[in-house]
Amino acid sequence: MSQGRIVKVSGPLVIAEGMRNTNMFDVVRVSEHMLIGEILEIHGDRASIQVYEETSGLGPGGPVVTTGAPLSVELGPGLLENMFDGIQRPLEAMRQQAGSNITRGINISALDHDKKWAFKPVAAKGEQVIAGDIIGTVQENVTFEHRIMVPYGVEGTIDSIEEGEFTIDQTVAVVKKPDGSSVNLTMLQTWPVRRERPYKEKLPPDEPMITGQRIIDTLFPIAKGGVAAIPGPFGSGKTVVQHQLAKWADADLVVYIGCGERGNEMTDVLMEFPELKDPKTGESLMKRTVLIANTSDMPVAAREASIYTGITIAEYFRDMGYSVALMADSTSRWAEALREMSGRLEEMPGEEGYPAYLSSRLAQFYERAGKVVTIGSEGRVGSLSAIGAVSPPGGDISEPVTQATLRIVKVFWGLDSNLAYRRHFPAINWLISYSLYSDRLQDWYSNNVSRDYHKYRIQMMRILQEEAELDEIVRLVGVDALSPKDRVTLESARSIREDYLQQDAFNEVDTYANLHKQYRMLKMILNYYYLAQDAVKKNVDLKELFALPVRERIGRAKLVPQDQIDVEFDRIEQELSEQMDALVAKEGE
């Protein structure tokens, strides 16, 4: 360990001299308070240190001690159902040790090193293993099996392996390397957060991550292993959309990063998730969730680390062969932390004061997502999907963080304050949003939902685009100037918006719609559109056509429970057909 001393303090930035023997990104302990910091720059024997805790009261002359290791996370049993701060300190354990407020310089392990876990071997003595191979499992909770893997850089023959109850520090297996030396394997791994975990091969994403949100799954789907951005102004519902995805996304695990968000929003997550039932297992959602909370009142520098802490934990679960969804809320706050540290380092500012390397840092983060073949002899397939919220000031998506993000991601869910003002949620604007995965996922939808799904999706999008064009005419000369055919298009578009795209996150039934329900709803609304277009050709009265009693049942179809879908929807479609026939017959008399 080398020791230097503080020469300058500027907010979260501390400059120390006597640091010639240190390395970039080494973790250091600053002052007598033992504050955690990380080296950002080295000039001669001077190091610029980013401190992850409050620096008030620090002054020149204080000691700085390097640990000689980069900022790393602990990976092993005990991660799930836990809540960490930006540098992976467990908040509940900190509260028990130091009270409700985070104490400066507190040194506490991320995982519980005293708790014993039941280790069950799946590998045998004499078996050849390489890095990434699973040697045993731990049933971490009722729903989740934690797979214990051979750490990176270790290969050889298993000399001994035991079943029983162990702490994460105790040896569960011994591997004899080719050179004759032995390595003791425990259930604990550590990994530097700024380094991507290795994999064999990256695969093209070809399977959607089902979210149960109709506008996302139907119009703008995200693939497993894909990346998406949710930009939107204040109050447009970014956090609620991310909460919905965290609750209902078709992923084995969720890592939720609250980066610089309001404390009450993280409190909502903590209060809601334990009470919510996982649709796949019936157990609490917390049993497959890891939360990282770095609220807006916590030290700004720790925001920068929280994103990397979260994605490293997500990669670890991906390497086990699981499908992981990562929610980052919000990357704008992370970029603001970068800007503040860049300014204190006196670097040349880029656009709007953000550092010139903003785009490359964002790309480094998002490129760690993907569907991969993991290292190890089995070649498991795991996926990591990253969904980042962006909070552009005033909703201006031309600002640097949004634009840099859009150059990287393949799905853009653009939130609209006008839709939010009209109480249309999720407030995703269908005219500006896009998904570059739609064509790639077309075959999957055809094989697993219906061959007509893609055709209906295109028809729905065409009706919504026509509505936008017709709205211009209506504003100029009024709705009476439109032809009956165009008025049917407008009425059908209204039905699509209100009955299909609008979804109530707080309604027990409407909060989640599986793909079968989405398909049946879409088919029913478009069926009305086709029948109505035929009816106007036969001079049916428009008022009567729009006032059909079955229209109300179509509007309430979203509230039909999943187990009653086919019976109820068949009845509604039968009524629609009968009422249309009666209307046409009446006109022909």
URHUKA-V556469 format. One record per residue. RES is the residue in three letters. OMEGA is omega in radians with two decimals (999 if undefined). Layout:
RES:OMEGA / RES:OMEGA
This chain:
MET:3.07 / SER:-3.08 / GLN:3.06 / GLY:3.10 / ARG:-3.09 / ILE:3.03 / VAL:-3.11 / LYS:3.06 / VAL:3.10 / SER:-3.09 / GLY:-3.14 / PRO:3.14 / LEU:3.10 / VAL:3.08 / ILE:-3.10 / ALA:3.07 / GLU:-3.07 / GLY:-3.05 / MET:-3.05 / ARG:-3.05 / ASN:-3.13 / THR:3.12 / ASN:3.04 / MET:3.08 / PHE:2.99 / ASP:3.04 / VAL:3.13 / VAL:3.03 / ARG:-3.00 / VAL:3.06 / SER:3.13 / GLU:3.13 / HIS:3.14 / MET:3.11 / LEU:-3.11 / ILE:3.08 / GLY:-3.11 / GLU:-3.08 / ILE:-3.13 / LEU:-3.07 / GLU:3.05 / ILE:3.05 / HIS:-3.10 / GLY:3.12 / ASP:3.11 / ARG:3.12 / ALA:3.01 / SER:-3.00 / ILE:3.04 / GLN:-3.07 / VAL:-3.05 / TYR:3.13 / GLU:-3.11 / GLU:-3.04 / THR:-3.12 / SER:-3.14 / GLY:3.11 / LEU:3.11 / GLY:3.14 / PRO:3.10 / GLY:3.14 / GLY:-3.11 / PRO:3.02 / VAL:-3.09 / VAL:3.11 / THR:3.08 / THR:-3.14 / GLY:-3.11 / ALA:3.11 / PRO:3.09 / LEU:-3.04 / SER:3.08 / VAL:3.04 / GLU:-3.09 / LEU:-3.13 / GLY:3.11 / PRO:-3.12 / GLY:3.12 / LEU:-3.06 / LEU:-3.13 / GLU:-3.10 / ASN:3.08 / MET:-3.07 / PHE:2.95 / ASP:-3.02 / GLY:3.14 / ILE:3.02 / GLN:2.95 / ARG:-3.07 / PRO:-3.02 / LEU:-3.12 / GLU:3.13 / ALA:3.11 / MET:3.14 / ARG:3.13 / GLN:-3.07 / GLN:-2.97 / ALA:-3.14 / GLY:-2.98 / SER:3.14 / ASN:-3.13 / ILE:-3.13 / THR:3.13 / ARG:3.04 / GLY:-3.13 / ILE:-3.09 / ASN:-3.04 / ILE:-3.10 / SER:3.14 / ALA:-3.12 / LEU:3.13 / ASP:-3.07 / HIS:3.14 / ASP:-3.09 / LYS:3.13 / LYS:-3.14 / TRP:3.14 / ALA:-3.12 / PHE:-3.14 / LYS:-3.09 / PRO:2.97 / VAL:3.04 / ALA:-3.08 / ALA:3.09 / LYS:3.13 / GLY:-3.11 / GLU:3.09 / GLN:3.11 / VAL:3.03 / ILE:-3.13 / ALA:3.13 / GLY:3.12 / ASP:3.11 / ILE:-3.14 / ILE:-3.13 / GLY:-3.13 / THR:3.04 / VAL:3.07 / GLN:-3.00 / GLU:3.01 / ASN:-3.03 / VAL:-2.99 / THR:-2.92 / PHE:3.07 / GLU:-3.13 / HIS:-3.09 / ARG:-3.12 / ILE:-3.04 / MET:3.02 / VAL:-3.08 / PRO:3.13 / TYR:3.10 / GLY:-3.14 / VAL:2.98 / GLU:-3.11 / GLY:-3.11 / THR:3.11 / ILE:-3.13 / ASP:3.08 / SER:3.10 / ILE:-3.03 / GLU:3.00 / GLU:3.11 / GLY:-3.12 / GLU:-3.08 / PHE:2.92 / THR:-3.08 / ILE:3.13 / ASP:-3.05 / GLN:-3.12 / THR:3.09 / VAL:3.13 / ALA:3.06 / VAL:3.12 / VAL:3.09 / LYS:-3.09 / LYS:-3.14 / PRO:-3.13 / ASP:3.08 / GLY:3.12 / SER:-3.11 / SER:3.09 / VAL:3.07 / ASN:3.14 / LEU:3.05 / THR:3.10 / MET:-3.09 / LEU:2.98 / GLN:2.97 / THR:-3.11 / TRP:3.10 / PRO:-3.00 / VAL:-3.07 / ARG:-3.13 / ARG:3.14 / GLU:3.08 / ARG:-3.02 / PRO:3.05 / TYR:-3.11 / LYS:-2.99 / GLU:3.06 / LYS:-3.09 / LEU:3.06 / PRO:-3.14 / PRO:-3.05 / ASP:3.14 / GLU:-3.09 / PRO:2.96 / MET:-3.06 / ILE:-3.07 / THR:-3.07 / GLY:3.08 / GLN:-2.93 / ARG:-3.09 / ILE:-3.14 / ILE:-3.06 / ASP:-3.07 / THR:-3.01 / LEU:-3.01 / PHE:-3.05 / PRO:3.00 / ILE:3.13 / ALA:3.01 / LYS:-3.04 / GLY:-3.12 / GLY:3.11 / VAL:-3.11 / ALA:3.08 / ALA:3.08 / ILE:3.07 / PRO:3.09 / GLY:3.14 / PRO:3.13 / PHE:3.06 / GLY:-3.10 / SER:3.01 / GLY:3.12 / LYS:-3.06 / THR:3.12 / VAL:3.10 / VAL:-3.14 / GLN:3.07 / HIS:3.14 / GLN:3.13 / LEU:3.13 / ALA:-3.11 / LYS:-2.88 / TRP:-3.08 / ALA:-3.10 / ASP:-3.14 / ALA:3.13 / ASP:-3.11 / LEU:3.09 / VAL:2.99 / VAL:-3.07 / TYR:-3.13 / ILE:3.03 / GLY:-3.00 / CYS:3.12 / GLY:-3.13 / GLU:3.11 / ARG:-3.12 / GLY:-3.10 / ASN:3.10 / GLU:3.08 / MET:3.08 / THR:3.08 / ASP:3.14 / VAL:-3.11 / LEU:-3.12 / MET:-3.02 / GLU:-2.97 / PHE:3.13 / PRO:-3.10 / GLU:-3.10 / LEU:3.14 / LYS:3.05 / ASP:-3.09 / PRO:-3.11 / LYS:-3.02 / THR:-3.09 / GLY:3.12 / GLU:3.12 / SER:3.13 / LEU:-3.12 / MET:-3.08 / LYS:3.06 / ARG:-3.06 / THR:2.95 / VAL:-3.13 / LEU:3.03 / ILE:-3.04 / ALA:3.03 / ASN:-2.99 / THR:-3.00 / SER:3.13 / ASP:3.08 / MET:-3.11 / PRO:-2.99 / VAL:-3.09 / ALA:-3.11 / ALA:3.06 / ARG:-3.09 / GLU:-3.12 / ALA:-3.00 / SER:3.14 / ILE:-3.11 / TYR:3.09 / THR:-3.11 / GLY:-3.05 / ILE:3.07 / THR:3.08 / ILE:3.14 / ALA:3.12 / GLU:3.14 / TYR:3.11 / PHE:3.06 / ARG:-3.12 / ASP:3.07 / MET:-3.11 / GLY:-3.13 / TYR:3.02 / SER:-3.04 / VAL:3.04 / ALA:3.14 / LEU:3.10 / MET:3.10 / ALA:-3.05 / ASP:0.14 / SER:-3.09 / THR:3.08 / SER:3.13 / ARG:3.09 / TRP:3.13 / ALA:3.10 / GLU:3.09 / ALA:3.07 / LEU:-3.10 / ARG:-3.13 / GLU:-3.13 / MET:3.12 / SER:3.11 / GLY:-3.13 / ARG:3.09 / LEU:3.13 / GLU:3.07 / GLU:3.12 / MET:-3.09 / PRO:3.02 / GLY:-3.09 / GLU:-3.13 / GLU:3.06 / GLY:3.11 / TYR:-3.14 / PRO:-3.11 / ALA:-3.09 / TYR:-3.13 / LEU:-3.09 / SER:-3.10 / SER:3.11 / ARG:3.09 / LEU:3.14 / ALA:3.11 / GLN:3.13 / PHE:-3.05 / TYR:-3.12 / GLU:3.08 / ARG:3.02 / ALA:3.07 / GLY:3.04 / LYS:-2.98 / VAL:2.89 / VAL:-3.02 / THR:3.04 / ILE:-3.07 / GLY:-3.06 / SER:-3.11 / GLU:-3.10 / GLY:3.10 / ARG:3.06 / VAL:3.09 / GLY:3.13 / SER:3.10 / LEU:3.12 / SER:-3.10 / ALA:-3.13 / ILE:-3.07 / GLY:3.02 / ALA:3.10 / VAL:-3.10 / SER:-3.12 / PRO:3.14 / PRO:3.12 / GLY:3.12 / GLY:-3.09 / ASP:-3.05 / ILE:3.07 / SER:-3.12 / GLU:-2.92 / PRO:-3.06 / VAL:3.13 / THR:-3.10 / GLN:3.11 / ALA:3.14 / THR:-3.09 / LEU:3.09 / ARG:-3.04 / ILE:-3.00 / VAL:-3.13 / LYS:3.09 / VAL:-3.12 / PHE:3.06 / TRP:-3.06 / GLY:3.14 / LEU:-2.99 / ASP:-3.12 / SER:3.11 / ASN:3.08 / LEU:3.13 / ALA:3.13 / TYR:3.12 / ARG:3.13 / ARG:3.05 / HIS:-3.14 / PHE:-0.12 / PRO:-3.02 / ALA:3.13 / ILE:-3.12 / ASN:-3.06 / TRP:-3.12 / LEU:-3.14 / ILE:-3.10 / SER:3.09 / TYR:3.00 / SER:3.12 / LEU:3.10 / TYR:-2.99 / SER:-3.09 / ASP:-3.14 / ARG:-3.08 / LEU:-3.07 / GLN:-3.13 / ASP:-3.13 / TRP:3.13 / TYR:3.14 / SER:-3.08 / ASN:-3.00 / ASN:-3.14 / VAL:3.12 / SER:3.09 / ARG:-3.12 / ASP:-2.99 / TYR:-3.08 / HIS:3.13 / LYS:3.13 / TYR:-3.14 / ARG:-3.14 / ILE:3.13 / GLN:3.12 / MET:-3.14 / MET:3.14 / ARG:3.13 / ILE:-3.13 / LEU:3.12 / GLN:3.08 / GLU:3.12 / GLU:-3.13 / ALA:3.12 / GLU:-3.12 / LEU:3.12 / ASP:3.11 / GLU:-3.13 / ILE:-3.12 / VAL:-3.13 / ARG:-3.11 / LEU:-2.98 / VAL:3.10 / GLY:-3.04 / VAL:-3.10 / ASP:-3.14 / ALA:-3.10 / LEU:3.05 / SER:3.09 / PRO:-3.14 / LYS:3.14 / ASP:3.12 / ARG:3.05 / VAL:3.10 / THR:3.13 / LEU:-3.11 / GLU:3.12 / SER:3.10 / ALA:3.10 / ARG:3.12 / SER:3.12 / ILE:-3.10 / ARG:-2.99 / GLU:-3.04 / ASP:-3.07 / TYR:-3.03 / LEU:3.13 / GLN:-3.05 / GLN:-3.07 / ASP:-3.11 / ALA:-3.06 / PHE:3.06 / ASN:-3.02 / GLU:-3.10 / VAL:-3.00 / ASP:-3.08 / THR:-3.11 / TYR:3.07 / ALA:3.12 / ASN:-3.03 / LEU:3.14 / HIS:3.11 / LYS:3.12 / GLN:-3.12 / TYR:-3.11 / ARG:3.11 / MET:-3.12 / LEU:3.14 / LYS:-3.09 / MET:-3.13 / ILE:3.13 / LEU:3.08 / ASN:3.06 / TYR:-3.12 / TYR:-3.12 / TYR:-3.12 / LEU:3.14 / ALA:3.12 / GLN:3.08 / ASP:-3.08 / ALA:-3.11 / VAL:3.06 / LYS:3.14 / LYS:3.04 / ASN:3.06 / VAL:3.14 / ASP:-3.06 / LEU:-3.12 / LYS:3.13 / GLU:-3.13 / LEU:-3.12 / PHE:-3.07 / ALA:3.11 / LEU:-3.13 / PRO:-3.09 / VAL:-3.13 / ARG:3.14 / GLU:3.13 / ARG:3.07 / ILE:-3.14 / GLY:-3.11 / ARG:-3.09 / ALA:-3.13 / LYS:-3.11 / LEU:3.09 / VAL:3.13 / PRO:-3.05 / GLN:-3.05 / ASP:3.14 / GLN:-2.99 / ILE:-3.01 / ASP:-3.11 / VAL:-3.09 / GLU:-3.09 / PHE:3.06 / ASP:3.13 / ARG:-3.11 / ILE:-3.14 / GLU:3.09 / GLN:3.12 / GLU:3.14 / LEU:-3.13 / SER:-3.11 / GLU:-3.10 / GLN:3.07 / MET:3.13 / ASP:-3.13 / ALA:-3.12 / LEU:3.13 / VAL:-3.14 / ALA:-3.14 / LYS:-3.13 / GLU:-3.10 / GLY:-3.09 / GLU:999
